[in-house]
Structure formats: structure tokens, C-alpha cells
Amino acid sequence: MTNVGSDRDQLSSMAKQAREAMASDTLSVVADRGYFKSEQILACHDAGITAYMPKPMTSGAKADGRFNNDAFIYDAAKNEYICPAGEALIWHYSYVEKGLKLHRYWNSKCRGCALKSQCTPSTERRIRRWEHEAVLEEVQARLSNAPEMMRVRKRTVEHPFGTLKQWM
């Protein structure tokens, strides 16, 4: 339990403390969207802690009725994305933003695409990918293969922690 108002920076610290308190070599943690932060998930991964948590719904594209990033398939062997129209979005450059190394992908053929209105209001659809995005994809795949993890979490921890936070 913590008095910190946001859970975003708590995942790896709390998970490591829990593993230590239980004197266990392995640990699986289940958290809600409020804990989702790339660096925290990577820290758990690096510490050998298995995380289960849903990705936050932050895409404005999906809310506007357009394809969100999940509609684009990453091909690690080619280091490119395949769009819903079957075109490749290729790597163009890398940069660092807020301490994270990100890669930018796009395709210059978007202007003539029949699906452009469902994809982007810009000249071309651009995708950014964190250098450790595969770790986040692993977390999502793990949760998709075990959706009951979130149901168990809701039944067991939502009420006690919600009550404690309310009292605080």
C-alpha cells in the first residue's frame, strides 16, 4: 500500500517487494490499466516477474472510427508494419522521447489508398514503436490467453484497496 496518488510508477517496486516478502523466486502480478507504464513493465520483465495487465485505451483513432495501432501487424524479421490494406510501413528513423528510444514507420503510398479515410487524416499513417515493444506485446498476448486473470483480480482486490484508498 502506498500514499502515492498515481499507480503508474508503482508496478515493479511493489512486485519486487511482494516477491521478497513471499521469499519466492517467481511471481506473477496482475494489475489494472492504472499501472501500465512501459518502463515499469520492462523492469518486471527484467526481474523475471510475469505481468498481466490490459493496455490503456488511449487511441484517438479508434474513438474517431479509424484503425488504431492494433490493426497494424509488426513483422520483426523485416522490421516493418503491415497495414490493413496489406502495404508495408517501413522504418525511417529512430529518436529518443522522454528517455524512451522510439522508431518511426510509414508508407508513402497512403495518399492513394482506398482505406485512407479509415486510417489517417494526415498525408500518411505513421506508427511509432518502442525499442522494447515486444515485451509489451508479450504482456498483451499473455492476458489474451488468460482473460480470467483480470476477473480474479477484480473479485479479490478491487474492494479492499478501493476502501483503503477511500479512507485515506
C-alpha positions in Angstrom: 0.0 0.0 0.0 1.3 3.5 -0.8 0.1 7.1 -0.4 1.3 8.0 -3.9 -1.7 9.3 -5.8 -0.8 7.5 -9.1 -0.1 3.9 -9.6 1.9 4.4 -12.9 5.3 4.2 -11.2 4.5 1.5 -8.6 4.4 -1.8 -10.5 8.0 -3.1 -10.4 8.7 -1.8 -6.9 5.6 -3.4 -5.4 6.1 -6.6 -7.4 9.7 -6.9 -6.2 8.7 -6.2 -2.6 5.9 -8.8 -2.8 8.3 -11.4 -4.2 10.8 -10.7 -1.4 8.1 -10.8 1.3 6.9 -14.2 0.0 10.5 -15.4 -0.3 9.7 -16.7 -3.8 11.9 -17.0 -6.9 9.0 -16.4 -9.2 6.0 -14.1 -9.2 3.0 -13.3 -11.4 1.4 -9.9 -10.9 -2.0 -8.8 -12.1 -2.7 -5.1 -12.3 -5.2 -2.8 -13.8 -4.6 -0.2 -16.6 -3.6 2.4 -14.0 -0.3 0.6 -13.5 0.5 0.4 -17.2 3.9 2.1 -17.9 6.3 0.8 -20.4 9.4 1.2 -18.2 7.7 -0.5 -15.2 6.7 -3.5 -17.3 10.2 -3.8 -18.7 11.6 -3.7 -15.1 9.3 -6.5 -14.1 10.3 -8.5 -17.2 14.0 -7.9 -16.5 13.4 -9.1 -12.9 11.7 -12.3 -14.0 8.3 -11.2 -12.8 5.4 -12.2 -15.0 2.9 -9.3 -15.5 -0.7 -9.5 -16.6 -2.4 -6.1 -17.3 -4.5 -4.6 -20.0 -3.2 -1.8 -22.2 -4.8 1.6 -21.6 -7.3 2.8 -24.2 -5.6 6.0 -25.4 -6.1 5.9 -29.1 -8.0 8.8 -30.5 -8.1 7.0 -33.9 -10.3 4.2 -32.6 -12.6 6.8 -30.9 -12.9 8.6 -34.3 -13.7 5.3 -36.1 -10.3 4.8 -37.6 -7.8 1.9 -37.3 -5.8 2.0 -34.1 -2.3 0.7 -33.9 -3.5 -2.9 -33.2 -4.8 -3.1 -36.8 -1.2 -2.9 -37.9 0.9 -6.1 -37.7 4.6 -5.9 -36.9 6.9 -8.2 -38.8 10.1 -8.5 -36.6 12.1 -10.3 -39.3 11.6 -7.4 -41.8 11.3 -4.6 -39.1 8.2 -3.2 -40.7 4.5 -3.0 -40.1 1.8 -4.3 -42.4 -1.3 -2.1 -42.6 -4.9 -3.3 -43.0 -4.6 -2.6 -46.8 -1.6 -5.0 -47.0 1.1 -2.3 -47.5 4.4 -2.2 -45.6 5.1 0.7 -43.3 8.9 0.8 -43.3 11.4 2.1 -40.7 12.5 5.6 -41.4 14.3 6.8 -38.3 14.8 6.4 -34.5 14.7 9.1 -31.8 14.5 9.4 -28.0 11.5 10.9 -26.4 11.1 11.1 -22.6 14.0 8.7 -22.2 12.5 6.1 -24.5 14.1 5.1 -27.8 11.3 5.0 -30.4 11.3 4.0 -34.1 9.1 5.7 -36.8 7.5 3.7 -39.6 5.3 4.9 -42.5 4.5 4.3 -46.2 4.4 7.0 -48.8 1.6 5.2 -50.8 -1.1 6.2 -48.3 -2.4 9.1 -50.4 -3.9 6.8 -53.0 -5.1 4.1 -50.6 -8.8 3.2 -50.6 -8.7 2.7 -46.8 -7.1 6.1 -46.1 -10.2 7.7 -44.6 -10.4 4.7 -42.1 -6.7 5.1 -41.3 -5.5 8.7 -41.0 -6.5 12.3 -41.7 -2.8 13.0 -42.4 -0.8 12.5 -45.6 0.4 9.1 -44.4 -0.1 6.9 -41.4 2.8 6.9 -39.0 3.5 4.3 -36.3 6.0 4.6 -33.5 7.5 1.6 -31.8 9.4 1.5 -28.6 12.7 -0.5 -28.7 11.2 -2.9 -26.1 7.7 -3.1 -27.6 8.0 -6.9 -27.8 7.8 -7.0 -24.0 4.5 -5.1 -24.0 3.2 -7.3 -26.8 4.1 -10.3 -24.7 2.1 -9.0 -21.8 -1.0 -8.4 -24.0 -0.7 -11.9 -25.5 -0.4 -13.4 -22.1 -3.5 -11.6 -20.9 -5.4 -12.6 -24.0 -4.5 -16.2 -23.3 -5.6 -15.9 -19.7 -8.5 -13.4 -19.5 -9.7 -14.9 -16.2 -6.7 -13.2 -14.5 -8.5 -9.8 -14.6 -11.7 -11.3 -13.3 -10.0 -12.9 -10.4 -8.2 -9.6 -9.6 -11.5 -7.7 -9.7 -13.1 -10.2 -7.3 -10.2 -10.2 -4.8 -8.5 -6.8 -4.7 -10.7 -4.1 -6.0 -13.0 -3.8 -3.0 -10.3 -3.9 -0.2 -7.9 -1.5 -2.0 -10.7 0.8 -3.1 -12.0 1.0 0.5 -8.5 1.7 1.9 -7.9 4.5 -0.7 -11.3 6.0 0.1 -10.4 6.1 3.8 -7.1 7.7 3.1 
